[in-house]
Amino acid sequence: MGLARVFRRSVRFTFRSKKRFLVFLIIFAIVSTVIAINVDQLQTLTTSKLLDQKGVKVYKADNAVVPYSKGNTLYNDVLNYAKGNVNLTIDSSMIYTYADISSGIRIHSLDINHPWLSDFANPSLIHSGHYPSSPNEILVPEGAMQSQNIVVNGQNVTFDNVLSVGQKLDFTNQNGKSIQLTISGTFETGKFQISNQNNSLWLFMDQSTFKNMIDLFGMSMQNDVSVYMMSFVVQGLVLTPNTYRQTQQLNDHIKSLVQDKTKYGNFGQVPASLPATQTTKESNRFIVTMIFVIFGGIILATLFAYLISRFRRREIAILKAMGYSHSATRTSLFAEIMTTSFTGFVFGVGLAQLLLVTSVLDWFTQGQTVTLDFGNLIQPMAVLVAFVIMVVIALPGMYLVSRRILSVSPAEAFRDN
């Protein structure tokens, strides 16, 4: 009998062993759920919560205007401070600027290579479309409008058109040189309450495009550009104690610098970084949990392979008595183990996604109201890690156990129990 046929028959047999299948399905599903949720949380810390975990943010004070020259001085002094400390390394940093290229258009800079460094426009805030992937793509706030003025019977008439994803905007200077930008996405502004008192059209673009726009309209970075935010992210793994010690050290130093408003401009108080003692406990707890979960998954897979081989000892003897080869018998074991572990993995990841979408975890841990958030999709890495631990790692355990069980004699099939 072909191995493929043996595999298919063993898969069908797995579902017929209802009680055994159901017990191990539930166990595999629970472990897969725990693994997927923990890895998803770790992935989230490297994206939308990156700045909160290992970064320092600096904002201009409310209603203040910080010239680029002063803001850039602060930016460079922070980087120089990090370079002068052996134990402090900046992994990524960005100075965010803006400029009015006309009475109704304001442009803002972004770093499309490090999208999570911005609090105002990052991938987690995208409402429609996508985050810019090339320098000629831009973001606009949700509901941003472009005004067009025409004259009808001697009267000025203004038309306001809501900008949409895919729309192209052309900017041409007096010499005929132009830059064409495409709106790749719109983003929500409610979280940060971006103030736009003059009802200007705000455009967010990569820093390289921002500088090209400044040059296109004959403006100067030093004289015509202002700073609204800076971000600094220290080097190191998320949830490791040394990372937070570095973050706190950098945070304390920047706090002392921004006091000199004459030299650096009017920056607000730097938000406090997470206490190193608190994050050390969190990181230790998370690491220990992941170690137990991973080893638990490995032990579970190996134990399951062992129990299946014990349960099917007589069946294996019958197969050998019928003339099944070692490879065919091993395929039969392999099919049952893989079917159960994979089905448990699918149910586990599905349950993890359900918990994330319904925010049940927030209700259980923080007492928050249960809501539906269909944008809170589980990270692909979490699915991959759960699959590797619950399905792929089952293979070595199955192979080691099968070597022993395959030595069973066909005579076992004819013994009385």
DRENTOR-997208 format. One record per residue (C-alpha): residue number from 1; residue in three letters; chain; x, y, z. Coordinates in steps of 0.02 Angstrom, whole numbers, plus 50000, padded with zeros to 5 digits. Last residue first. Example, Ala and Ser with C-alpha at 12.3 -4.5 7.8 and 13.67 -1.06 7.14 Angstrom:
node resi 2&resn Ser&chain A&x 50684&y 49947&z 50357
node resi 1&resn Ala&chain A&x 50615&y 49775&z 50390
REM end
This chain:
node resi 417&resn Asn&chain A&x 49750&y 49565&z 51341
node resi 416&resn Asp&chain A&x 49763&y 49401&z 51245
node resi 415&resn Arg&chain A&x 49909&y 49393&z 51126
node resi 414&resn Phe&chain A&x 49881&y 49377&z 50938
node resi 413&resn Ala&chain A&x 49930&y 49554&z 50886
node resi 412&resn Glu&chain A&x 50084&y 49551&z 50996
node resi 411&resn Ala&chain A&x 50152&y 49413&z 50882
node resi 410&resn Pro&chain A&x 50189&y 49549&z 50754
node resi 409&resn Ser&chain A&x 50337&y 49596&z 50867
node resi 408&resn Val&chain A&x 50358&y 49775&z 50927
node resi 407&resn Ser&chain A&x 50520&y 49856&z 50864
node resi 406&resn Leu&chain A&x 50417&y 49993&z 50783
node resi 405&resn Ile&chain A&x 50372&y 50057&z 50956
node resi 404&resn Arg&chain A&x 50552&y 50099&z 50997
node resi 403&resn Arg&chain A&x 50596&y 50192&z 50837
node resi 402&resn Ser&chain A&x 50424&y 50274&z 50840
node resi 401&resn Val&chain A&x 50465&y 50365&z 51002
node resi 400&resn Leu&chain A&x 50616&y 50451&z 50928
node resi 399&resn Tyr&chain A&x 50526&y 50493&z 50766
node resi 398&resn Met&chain A&x 50370&y 50562&z 50852
node resi 397&resn Gly&chain A&x 50474&y 50671&z 50965
node resi 396&resn Pro&chain A&x 50573&y 50736&z 50817
node resi 395&resn Leu&chain A&x 50409&y 50773&z 50723
node resi 394&resn Ala&chain A&x 50311&y 50858&z 50862
node resi 393&resn Ile&chain A&x 50429&y 51008&z 50850
node resi 392&resn Val&chain A&x 50350&y 51050&z 50681
node resi 391&resn Val&chain A&x 50171&y 51053&z 50745
node resi 390&resn Met&chain A&x 50151&y 51138&z 50914
node resi 389&resn Ile&chain A&x 50315&y 51234&z 50927
node resi 388&resn Val&chain A&x 50335&y 51278&z 50743
node resi 387&resn Phe&chain A&x 50151&y 51321&z 50719
node resi 386&resn Ala&chain A&x 50146&y 51431&z 50875
node resi 385&resn Val&chain A&x 50302&y 51523&z 50815
node resi 384&resn Leu&chain A&x 50227&y 51549&z 50641
node resi 383&resn Val&chain A&x 50060&y 51612&z 50706
node resi 382&resn Ala&chain A&x 50146&y 51736&z 50823
node resi 381&resn Met&chain A&x 50258&y 51793&z 50680
node resi 380&resn Pro&chain A&x 50105&y 51827&z 50572
node resi 379&resn Gln&chain A&x 50041&y 51952&z 50704
node resi 378&resn Ile&chain A&x 49863&y 51927&z 50765
node resi 377&resn Leu&chain A&x 49740&y 52051&z 50695
node resi 376&resn Asn&chain A&x 49678&y 52196&z 50800
node resi 375&resn Gly&chain A&x 49587&y 52283&z 50658
node resi 374&resn Phe&chain A&x 49428&y 52187&z 50697
node resi 373&resn Asp&chain A&x 49413&y 52278&z 50862
node resi 372&resn Leu&chain A&x 49257&y 52226&z 50956
node resi 371&resn Thr&chain A&x 49234&y 52291&z 51134
node resi 370&resn Val&chain A&x 49234&y 52217&z 51308
node resi 369&resn Thr&chain A&x 49236&y 52356&z 51438
node resi 368&resn Gln&chain A&x 49397&y 52370&z 51537
node resi 367&resn Gly&chain A&x 49427&y 52278&z 51702
node resi 366&resn Gln&chain A&x 49615&y 52280&z 51678
node resi 365&resn Thr&chain A&x 49667&y 52097&z 51668
node resi 364&resn Phe&chain A&x 49504&y 52009&z 51624
node resi 363&resn Trp&chain A&x 49426&y 52152&z 51525
node resi 362&resn Asp&chain A&x 49589&y 52185&z 51433
node resi 361&resn Leu&chain A&x 49603&y 51999&z 51393
node resi 360&resn Val&chain A&x 49425&y 51996&z 51328
node resi 359&resn Ser&chain A&x 49474&y 52126&z 51199
node resi 358&resn Thr&chain A&x 49348&y 52050&z 51076
node resi 357&resn Val&chain A&x 49471&y 52049&z 50930
node resi 356&resn Leu&chain A&x 49618&y 51989&z 51036
node resi 355&resn Leu&chain A&x 49521&y 51848&z 51118
node resi 354&resn Leu&chain A&x 49451&y 51791&z 50950
node resi 353&resn Gln&chain A&x 49625&y 51793&z 50873
node resi 352&resn Ala&chain A&x 49691&y 51684&z 51014
node resi 351&resn Leu&chain A&x 49544&y 51565&z 50992
node resi 350&resn Gly&chain A&x 49581&y 51548&z 50807
node resi 349&resn Val&chain A&x 49765&y 51520&z 50845
node resi 348&resn Gly&chain A&x 49716&y 51380&z 50966
node resi 347&resn Phe&chain A&x 49589&y 51300&z 50848
node resi 346&resn Val&chain A&x 49717&y 51294&z 50707
node resi 345&resn Phe&chain A&x 49854&y 51229&z 50824
node resi 344&resn Gly&chain A&x 49739&y 51094&z 50893
node resi 343&resn Thr&chain A&x 49700&y 51037&z 50715
node resi 342&resn Phe&chain A&x 49887&y 51036&z 50676
node resi 341&resn Ser&chain A&x 49929&y 50936&z 50833
node resi 340&resn Thr&chain A&x 49791&y 50808&z 50805
node resi 339&resn Thr&chain A&x 49823&y 50782&z 50620
node resi 338&resn Met&chain A&x 50012&y 50780&z 50643
node resi 337&resn Ile&chain A&x 50006&y 50646&z 50777
node resi 336&resn Glu&chain A&x 49883&y 50537&z 50681
node resi 335&resn Ala&chain A&x 49975&y 50551&z 50516
node resi 334&resn Phe&chain A&x 50147&y 50519&z 50591
node resi 333&resn Leu&chain A&x 50088&y 50361&z 50674
node resi 332&resn Ser&chain A&x 50024&y 50293&z 50508
node resi 331&resn Thr&chain A&x 50181&y 50354&z 50419
node resi 330&resn Arg&chain A&x 50286&y 50257&z 50545
node resi 329&resn Thr&chain A&x 50191&y 50099&z 50500
node resi 328&resn Ala&chain A&x 50216&y 50131&z 50314
node resi 327&resn Ser&chain A&x 50402&y 50166&z 50338
node resi 326&resn His&chain A&x 50425&y 50011&z 50447
node resi 325&resn Ser&chain A&x 50343&y 49903&z 50314
node resi 324&resn Tyr&chain A&x 50165&y 49838&z 50327
node resi 323&resn Gly&chain A&x 50152&y 49651&z 50300
node resi 322&resn Met&chain A&x 49985&y 49613&z 50382
node resi 321&resn Ala&chain A&x 50077&y 49556&z 50539
node resi 320&resn Lys&chain A&x 50163&y 49725&z 50541
node resi 319&resn Leu&chain A&x 49995&y 49814&z 50534
node resi 318&resn Ile&chain A&x 49927&y 49702&z 50673
node resi 317&resn Ala&chain A&x 50078&y 49741&z 50783
node resi 316&resn Ile&chain A&x 50049&y 49925&z 50751
node resi 315&resn Glu&chain A&x 49868&y 49906&z 50804
node resi 314&resn Arg&chain A&x 49923&y 49819&z 50964
node resi 313&resn Arg&chain A&x 50043&y 49960&z 51006
node resi 312&resn Arg&chain A&x 49917&y 50094&z 50959
node resi 311&resn Phe&chain A&x 49886&y 50167&z 51130
node resi 310&resn Arg&chain A&x 50070&y 50157&z 51172
node resi 309&resn Ser&chain A&x 50122&y 50243&z 51009
node resi 308&resn Ile&chain A&x 49991&y 50377&z 51039
node resi 307&resn Leu&chain A&x 50054&y 50401&z 51216
node resi 306&resn Tyr&chain A&x 50234&y 50425&z 51159
node resi 305&resn Ala&chain A&x 50190&y 50547&z 51021
node resi 304&resn Phe&chain A&x 50082&y 50644&z 51144
node resi 303&resn Leu&chain A&x 50224&y 50650&z 51268
node resi 302&resn Thr&chain A&x 50342&y 50719&z 51136
node resi 301&resn Ala&chain A&x 50219&y 50854&z 51081
node resi 300&resn Leu&chain A&x 50177&y 50900&z 51260
node resi 299&resn Ile&chain A&x 50360&y 50909&z 51309
node resi 298&resn Ile&chain A&x 50397&y 51027&z 51164
node resi 297&resn Gly&chain A&x 50244&y 51134&z 51201
node resi 296&resn Gly&chain A&x 50287&y 51143&z 51385
node resi 295&resn Phe&chain A&x 50465&y 51189&z 51339
node resi 294&resn Ile&chain A&x 50398&y 51335&z 51237
node resi 293&resn Val&chain A&x 50267&y 51387&z 51366
node resi 292&resn Phe&chain A&x 50386&y 51373&z 51513
node resi 291&resn Ile&chain A&x 50519&y 51475&z 51424
node resi 290&resn Met&chain A&x 50389&y 51602&z 51367
node resi 289&resn Thr&chain A&x 50325&y 51626&z 51544
node resi 288&resn Val&chain A&x 50502&y 51645&z 51613
node resi 287&resn Ile&chain A&x 50541&y 51777&z 51481
node resi 286&resn Phe&chain A&x 50379&y 51872&z 51516
node resi 285&resn Arg&chain A&x 50405&y 51874&z 51703
node resi 284&resn Asn&chain A&x 50585&y 51930&z 51685
node resi 283&resn Ser&chain A&x 50535&y 52066&z 51563
node resi 282&resn Glu&chain A&x 50396&y 52130&z 51675
node resi 281&resn Lys&chain A&x 50508&y 52131&z 51829
node resi 280&resn Thr&chain A&x 50643&y 52225&z 51735
node resi 279&resn Thr&chain A&x 50511&y 52343&z 51666
node resi 278&resn Gln&chain A&x 50458&y 52395&z 51839
node resi 277&resn Thr&chain A&x 50635&y 52418&z 51904
node resi 276&resn Ala&chain A&x 50686&y 52517&z 51750
node resi 275&resn Pro&chain A&x 50541&y 52639&z 51774
node resi 274&resn Leu&chain A&x 50452&y 52671&z 51607
node resi 273&resn Ser&chain A&x 50511&y 52830&z 51525
node resi 272&resn Ala&chain A&x 50445&y 52997&z 51583
node resi 271&resn Pro&chain A&x 50374&y 53110&z 51448
node resi 270&resn Val&chain A&x 50495&y 53253&z 51409
node resi 269&resn Gln&chain A&x 50428&y 53420&z 51473
node resi 268&resn Gly&chain A&x 50389&y 53534&z 51328
node resi 267&resn Phe&chain A&x 50514&y 53607&z 51206
node resi 266&resn Asn&chain A&x 50535&y 53795&z 51186
node resi 265&resn Gly&chain A&x 50696&y 53819&z 51091
node resi 264&resn Tyr&chain A&x 50865&y 53734&z 51108
node resi 263&resn Lys&chain A&x 50987&y 53868&z 51162
node resi 262&resn Thr&chain A&x 50871&y 53994&z 51244
node resi 261&resn Lys&chain A&x 50756&y 53856&z 51307
node resi 260&resn Asp&chain A&x 50891&y 53777&z 51415
node resi 259&resn Gln&chain A&x 50777&y 53663&z 51518
node resi 258&resn Val&chain A&x 50770&y 53548&z 51367
node resi 257&resn Leu&chain A&x 50944&y 53483&z 51408
node resi 256&resn Ser&chain A&x 50906&y 53416&z 51583
node resi 255&resn Lys&chain A&x 50756&y 53318&z 51523
node resi 254&resn Ile&chain A&x 50861&y 53250&z 51379
node resi 253&resn His&chain A&x 50985&y 53178&z 51505
node resi 252&resn Asp&chain A&x 50851&y 53095&z 51610
node resi 251&resn Asn&chain A&x 50771&y 53014&z 51458
node resi 250&resn Leu&chain A&x 50938&y 52949&z 51395
node resi 249&resn Gln&chain A&x 50976&y 52866&z 51562
node resi 248&resn Gln&chain A&x 50798&y 52798&z 51573
node resi 247&resn Thr&chain A&x 50811&y 52722&z 51400
node resi 246&resn Gln&chain A&x 50980&y 52646&z 51439
node resi 245&resn Arg&chain A&x 50913&y 52567&z 51598
node resi 244&resn Tyr&chain A&x 50764&y 52507&z 51498
node resi 243&resn Thr&chain A&x 50871&y 52416&z 51371
node resi 242&resn Asn&chain A&x 50977&y 52341&z 51509
node resi 241&resn Pro&chain A&x 50825&y 52256&z 51586
node resi 240&resn Thr&chain A&x 50772&y 52160&z 51429
node resi 239&resn Leu&chain A&x 50591&y 52174&z 51375
node resi 238&resn Val&chain A&x 50628&y 52234&z 51198
node resi 237&resn Leu&chain A&x 50802&y 52190&z 51140
node resi 236&resn Gly&chain A&x 50935&y 52324&z 51132
node resi 235&resn Gln&chain A&x 50978&y 52488&z 51048
node resi 234&resn Val&chain A&x 50895&y 52647&z 51107
node resi 233&resn Val&chain A&x 50754&y 52732&z 51014
node resi 232&resn Phe&chain A&x 50756&y 52922&z 50997
node resi 231&resn Ser&chain A&x 50608&y 53023&z 50932
node resi 230&resn Met&chain A&x 50593&y 53208&z 50900
node resi 229&resn Met&chain A&x 50438&y 53317&z 50877
node resi 228&resn Tyr&chain A&x 50367&y 53481&z 50810
node resi 227&resn Val&chain A&x 50519&y 53565&z 50730
node resi 226&resn Ser&chain A&x 50508&y 53719&z 50620
node resi 225&resn Val&chain A&x 50566&y 53759&z 50442
node resi 224&resn Asp&chain A&x 50580&y 53928&z 50356
node resi 223&resn Asn&chain A&x 50746&y 54000&z 50414
node resi 222&resn Gln&chain A&x 50866&y 53854&z 50439
node resi 221&resn Met&chain A&x 50787&y 53732&z 50317
node resi 220&resn Ser&chain A&x 50779&y 53870&z 50186
node resi 219&resn Met&chain A&x 50644&y 53899&z 50056
node resi 218&resn Gly&chain A&x 50661&y 53917&z 49868
node resi 217&resn Phe&chain A&x 50496&y 53831&z 49828
node resi 216&resn Leu&chain A&x 50575&y 53675&z 49753
node resi 215&resn Asp&chain A&x 50712&y 53672&z 49886
node resi 214&resn Ile&chain A&x 50585&y 53653&z 50027
node resi 213&resn Met&chain A&x 50491&y 53522&z 49924
node resi 212&resn Asn&chain A&x 50652&y 53425&z 49899
node resi 211&resn Lys&chain A&x 50686&y 53432&z 50086
node resi 210&resn Phe&chain A&x 50514&y 53360&z 50124
node resi 209&resn Thr&chain A&x 50539&y 53226&z 49991
node resi 208&resn Ser&chain A&x 50696&y 53166&z 50081
node resi 207&resn Gln&chain A&x 50607&y 53177&z 50250
node resi 206&resn Asp&chain A&x 50467&y 53064&z 50189
node resi 205&resn Met&chain A&x 50297&y 53146&z 50177
node resi 204&resn Phe&chain A&x 50150&y 53205&z 50283
node resi 203&resn Leu&chain A&x 50035&y 53333&z 50200
node resi 202&resn Trp&chain A&x 49925&y 53455&z 50296
node resi 201&resn Leu&chain A&x 49799&y 53562&z 50200
node resi 200&resn Ser&chain A&x 49770&y 53713&z 50309
node resi 199&resn Asn&chain A&x 49613&y 53742&z 50413
node resi 198&resn Asn&chain A&x 49703&y 53884&z 50505
node resi 197&resn Gln&chain A&x 49669&y 53806&z 50675
node resi 196&resn Asn&chain A&x 49743&y 53638&z 50630
node resi 195&resn Ser&chain A&x 49779&y 53559&z 50798
node resi 194&resn Ile&chain A&x 49817&y 53373&z 50797
node resi 193&resn Gln&chain A&x 49710&y 53294&z 50932
node resi 192&resn Phe&chain A&x 49831&y 53153&z 50968
node resi 191&resn Lys&chain A&x 49712&y 53006&z 50966
node resi 190&resn Gly&chain A&x 49587&y 53097&z 50856
node resi 189&resn Thr&chain A&x 49706&y 53113&z 50709
node resi 188&resn Glu&chain A&x 49663&y 52957&z 50608
node resi 187&resn Phe&chain A&x 49765&y 52922&z 50453
node resi 186&resn Thr&chain A&x 49739&y 52932&z 50266
node resi 185&resn Gly&chain A&x 49837&y 52831&z 50140
node resi 184&resn Ser&chain A&x 49947&y 52822&z 49986
node resi 183&resn Ile&chain A&x 49915&y 53000&z 49925
node resi 182&resn Thr&chain A&x 50026&y 53020&z 49772
node resi 181&resn Leu&chain A&x 50153&y 53160&z 49753
node resi 180&resn Gln&chain A&x 50210&y 53247&z 49594
node resi 179&resn Ile&chain A&x 50355&y 53369&z 49605
node resi 178&resn Ser&chain A&x 50377&y 53511&z 49483
node resi 177&resn Lys&chain A&x 50502&y 53627&z 49401
node resi 176&resn Gly&chain A&x 50420&y 53762&z 49294
node resi 175&resn Asn&chain A&x 50531&y 53904&z 49352
node resi 174&resn Gln&chain A&x 50394&y 53981&z 49458
node resi 173&resn Asn&chain A&x 50372&y 53822&z 49558
node resi 172&resn Thr&chain A&x 50260&y 53673&z 49521
node resi 171&resn Phe&chain A&x 50175&y 53556&z 49645
node resi 170&resn Asp&chain A&x 50065&y 53417&z 49575
node resi 169&resn Leu&chain A&x 49951&y 53313&z 49688
node resi 168&resn Lys&chain A&x 49895&y 53139&z 49638
node resi 167&resn Gln&chain A&x 49744&y 53052&z 49713
node resi 166&resn Gly&chain A&x 49769&y 52867&z 49751
node resi 165&resn Val&chain A&x 49686&y 52877&z 49922
node resi 164&resn Ser&chain A&x 49562&y 53020&z 49931
node resi 163&resn Leu&chain A&x 49565&y 53206&z 49970
node resi 162&resn Val&chain A&x 49398&y 53286&z 50015
node resi 161&resn Asn&chain A&x 49359&y 53426&z 49892
node resi 160&resn Asp&chain A&x 49313&y 53599&z 49955
node resi 159&resn Phe&chain A&x 49251&y 53717&z 49820
node resi 158&resn Thr&chain A&x 49270&y 53904&z 49847
node resi 157&resn Val&chain A&x 49177&y 54034&z 49743
node resi 156&resn Asn&chain A&x 49244&y 54210&z 49716
node resi 155&resn Gln&chain A&x 49111&y 54321&z 49633
node resi 154&resn Gly&chain A&x 49134&y 54415&z 49470
node resi 153&resn Asn&chain A&x 49002&y 54315&z 49382
node resi 152&resn Val&chain A&x 49086&y 54153&z 49440
node resi 151&resn Val&chain A&x 49271&y 54162&z 49492
node resi 150&resn Ile&chain A&x 49359&y 54003&z 49545
node resi 149&resn Asn&chain A&x 49443&y 53946&z 49706
node resi 148&resn Gln&chain A&x 49491&y 53766&z 49744
node resi 147&resn Ser&chain A&x 49511&y 53705&z 49922
node resi 146&resn Gln&chain A&x 49585&y 53535&z 49960
node resi 145&resn Met&chain A&x 49511&y 53446&z 50108
node resi 144&resn Ala&chain A&x 49581&y 53327&z 50239
node resi 143&resn Gly&chain A&x 49446&y 53209&z 50304
node resi 142&resn Glu&chain A&x 49569&y 53084&z 50377
node resi 141&resn Pro&chain A&x 49739&y 53168&z 50394
node resi 140&resn Val&chain A&x 49849&y 53156&z 50238
node resi 139&resn Leu&chain A&x 49989&y 53033&z 50202
node resi 138&resn Ile&chain A&x 50116&y 53044&z 50061
node resi 137&resn Glu&chain A&x 50194&y 52938&z 49925
node resi 136&resn Asn&chain A&x 50338&y 53005&z 49818
node resi 135&resn Pro&chain A&x 50470&y 52942&z 49941
node resi 134&resn Ser&chain A&x 50416&y 52759&z 49927
node resi 133&resn Ser&chain A&x 50323&y 52639&z 50042
node resi 132&resn Pro&chain A&x 50202&y 52765&z 50117
node resi 131&resn Tyr&chain A&x 50084&y 52688&z 50247
node resi 130&resn His&chain A&x 49931&y 52608&z 50168
node resi 129&resn Gly&chain A&x 49757&y 52648&z 50106
node resi 128&resn Ser&chain A&x 49623&y 52693&z 50231
node resi 127&resn His&chain A&x 49620&y 52734&z 50416
node resi 126&resn Ile&chain A&x 49806&y 52716&z 50454
node resi 125&resn Leu&chain A&x 49836&y 52749&z 50639
node resi 124&resn Ser&chain A&x 49932&y 52587&z 50676
node resi 123&resn Pro&chain A&x 50045&y 52621&z 50526
node resi 122&resn Asn&chain A&x 50115&y 52783&z 50600
node resi 121&resn Ala&chain A&x 50063&y 52966&z 50587
node resi 120&resn Phe&chain A&x 50064&y 53072&z 50745
node resi 119&resn Asp&chain A&x 50167&y 52970&z 50868
node resi 118&resn Ser&chain A&x 50308&y 52948&z 50743
node resi 117&resn Leu&chain A&x 50453&y 52827&z 50768
node resi 116&resn Trp&chain A&x 50347&y 52678&z 50713
node resi 115&resn Pro&chain A&x 50369&y 52714&z 50526
node resi 114&resn His&chain A&x 50558&y 52689&z 50525
node resi 113&resn Asn&chain A&x 50601&y 52676&z 50340
node resi 112&resn Ile&chain A&x 50459&y 52796&z 50296
node resi 111&resn Asp&chain A&x 50540&y 52932&z 50401
node resi 110&resn Leu&chain A&x 50415&y 53073&z 50411
node resi 109&resn Ser&chain A&x 50419&y 53260&z 50375
node resi 108&resn His&chain A&x 50271&y 53379&z 50380
node resi 107&resn Ile&chain A&x 50205&y 53495&z 50244
node resi 106&resn Arg&chain A&x 50086&y 53640&z 50271
node resi 105&resn Ile&chain A&x 49973&y 53706&z 50132
node resi 104&resn Gly&chain A&x 49849&y 53850&z 50145
node resi 103&resn Ser&chain A&x 49954&y 54008&z 50154
node resi 102&resn Ser&chain A&x 50090&y 53927&z 50052
node resi 101&resn Ile&chain A&x 50243&y 53816&z 50078
node resi 100&resn Asp&chain A&x 50211&y 53817&z 50265
node resi 99&resn Ala&chain A&x 50346&y 53711&z 50348
node resi 98&resn Tyr&chain A&x 50354&y 53560&z 50462
node resi 97&resn Thr&chain A&x 50489&y 53457&z 50547
node resi 96&resn Tyr&chain A&x 50510&y 53290&z 50634
node resi 95&resn Ile&chain A&x 50686&y 53247&z 50698
node resi 94&resn Met&chain A&x 50715&y 53060&z 50690
node resi 93&resn Ser&chain A&x 50813&y 52928&z 50783
node resi 92&resn Ser&chain A&x 50860&y 52745&z 50768
node resi 91&resn Asp&chain A&x 50967&y 52622&z 50868
node resi 90&resn Ile&chain A&x 51044&y 52749&z 50984
node resi 89&resn Thr&chain A&x 51182&y 52668&z 51087
node resi 88&resn Leu&chain A&x 51216&y 52693&z 51272
node resi 87&resn Asn&chain A&x 51340&y 52587&z 51370
node resi 86&resn Val&chain A&x 51498&y 52664&z 51297
node resi 85&resn Asn&chain A&x 51434&y 52841&z 51321
node resi 84&resn Gly&chain A&x 51506&y 52977&z 51209
node resi 83&resn Lys&chain A&x 51403&y 52923&z 51060
node resi 82&resn Ala&chain A&x 51243&y 52942&z 51161
node resi 81&resn Tyr&chain A&x 51290&y 53120&z 51211
node resi 80&resn Asn&chain A&x 51330&y 53161&z 51030
node resi 79&resn Leu&chain A&x 51158&y 53100&z 50977
node resi 78&resn Val&chain A&x 51074&y 53208&z 51109
node resi 77&resn Asp&chain A&x 51179&y 53359&z 51060
node resi 76&resn Asn&chain A&x 51133&y 53332&z 50877
node resi 75&resn Tyr&chain A&x 50946&y 53335&z 50911
node resi 74&resn Leu&chain A&x 50959&y 53485&z 51027
node resi 73&resn Thr&chain A&x 51052&y 53583&z 50894
node resi 72&resn Asn&chain A&x 50927&y 53526&z 50762
node resi 71&resn Gly&chain A&x 50787&y 53600&z 50867
node resi 70&resn Lys&chain A&x 50878&y 53766&z 50879
node resi 69&resn Ser&chain A&x 50911&y 53782&z 50691
node resi 68&resn Tyr&chain A&x 50741&y 53709&z 50647
node resi 67&resn Pro&chain A&x 50652&y 53850&z 50737
node resi 66&resn Val&chain A&x 50537&y 53795&z 50879
node resi 65&resn Val&chain A&x 50365&y 53877&z 50873
node resi 64&resn Ala&chain A&x 50264&y 53865&z 51034
node resi 63&resn Asn&chain A&x 50075&y 53851&z 51052
node resi 62&resn Asp&chain A&x 50097&y 53695&z 51159
node resi 61&resn Ala&chain A&x 50280&y 53653&z 51194
node resi 60&resn Lys&chain A&x 50376&y 53561&z 51059
node resi 59&resn Tyr&chain A&x 50378&y 53375&z 51085
node resi 58&resn Val&chain A&x 50519&y 53256&z 51136
node resi 57&resn Lys&chain A&x 50494&y 53068&z 51136
node resi 56&resn Val&chain A&x 50613&y 52941&z 51214
node resi 55&resn Gly&chain A&x 50609&y 52760&z 51158
node resi 54&resn Lys&chain A&x 50624&y 52584&z 51227
node resi 53&resn Gln&chain A&x 50450&y 52531&z 51282
node resi 52&resn Asp&chain A&x 50336&y 52678&z 51248
node resi 51&resn Leu&chain A&x 50420&y 52714&z 51082
node resi 50&resn Leu&chain A&x 50400&y 52534&z 51025
node resi 49&resn Lys&chain A&x 50217&y 52521&z 51074
node resi 48&resn Ser&chain A&x 50148&y 52521&z 50896
node resi 47&resn Thr&chain A&x 50284&y 52408&z 50827
node resi 46&resn Thr&chain A&x 50414&y 52313&z 50926
node resi 45&resn Leu&chain A&x 50300&y 52297&z 51077
node resi 44&resn Thr&chain A&x 50165&y 52226&z 50965
node resi 43&resn Gln&chain A&x 50279&y 52082&z 50918
node resi 42&resn Leu&chain A&x 50301&y 52037&z 51102
node resi 41&resn Gln&chain A&x 50113&y 52042&z 51127
node resi 40&resn Asp&chain A&x 50089&y 51928&z 50976
node resi 39&resn Val&chain A&x 50218&y 51807&z 51046
node resi 38&resn Asn&chain A&x 50121&y 51795&z 51209
node resi 37&resn Ile&chain A&x 49952&y 51778&z 51123
node resi 36&resn Ala&chain A&x 50012&y 51643&z 51001
node resi 35&resn Ile&chain A&x 50098&y 51539&z 51136
node resi 34&resn Val&chain A&x 49949&y 51543&z 51254
node resi 33&resn Thr&chain A&x 49827&y 51497&z 51115
node resi 32&resn Ser&chain A&x 49938&y 51356&z 51052
node resi 31&resn Val&chain A&x 49947&y 51283&z 51228
node resi 30&resn Ile&chain A&x 49757&y 51287&z 51244
node resi 29&resn Ala&chain A&x 49729&y 51213&z 51070
node resi 28&resn Phe&chain A&x 49854&y 51071&z 51098
node resi 27&resn Ile&chain A&x 49766&y 51023&z 51261
node resi 26&resn Ile&chain A&x 49592&y 51034&z 51183
node resi 25&resn Leu&chain A&x 49644&y 50928&z 51033
node resi 24&resn Phe&chain A&x 49726&y 50802&z 51151
node resi 23&resn Val&chain A&x 49563&y 50769&z 51241
node resi 22&resn Leu&chain A&x 49456&y 50774&z 51082
node resi 21&resn Phe&chain A&x 49565&y 50649&z 50988
node resi 20&resn Arg&chain A&x 49565&y 50525&z 51131
node resi 19&resn Lys&chain A&x 49376&y 50533&z 51149
node resi 18&resn Lys&chain A&x 49337&y 50535&z 50964
node resi 17&resn Ser&chain A&x 49448&y 50398&z 50895
node resi 16&resn Arg&chain A&x 49355&y 50414&z 50729
node resi 15&resn Phe&chain A&x 49444&y 50578&z 50690
node resi 14&resn Thr&chain A&x 49613&y 50493&z 50699
node resi 13&resn Phe&chain A&x 49555&y 50348&z 50590
node resi 12&resn Arg&chain A&x 49520&y 50469&z 50448
node resi 11&resn Val&chain A&x 49698&y 50537&z 50461
node resi 10&resn Ser&chain A&x 49765&y 50360&z 50467
node resi 9&resn Arg&chain A&x 49675&y 50316&z 50305
node resi 8&resn Arg&chain A&x 49748&y 50469&z 50218
node resi 7&resn Phe&chain A&x 49926&y 50431&z 50276
node resi 6&resn Val&chain A&x 49917&y 50249&z 50225
node resi 5&resn Arg&chain A&x 49857&y 50303&z 50053
node resi 4&resn Ala&chain A&x 50002&y 50424&z 50037
node resi 3&resn Leu&chain A&x 50124&y 50289&z 50095
node resi 2&resn Gly&chain A&x 50068&y 50172&z 49955
node resi 1&resn Met&chain A&x 50000&y 50000&z 50000
REM end
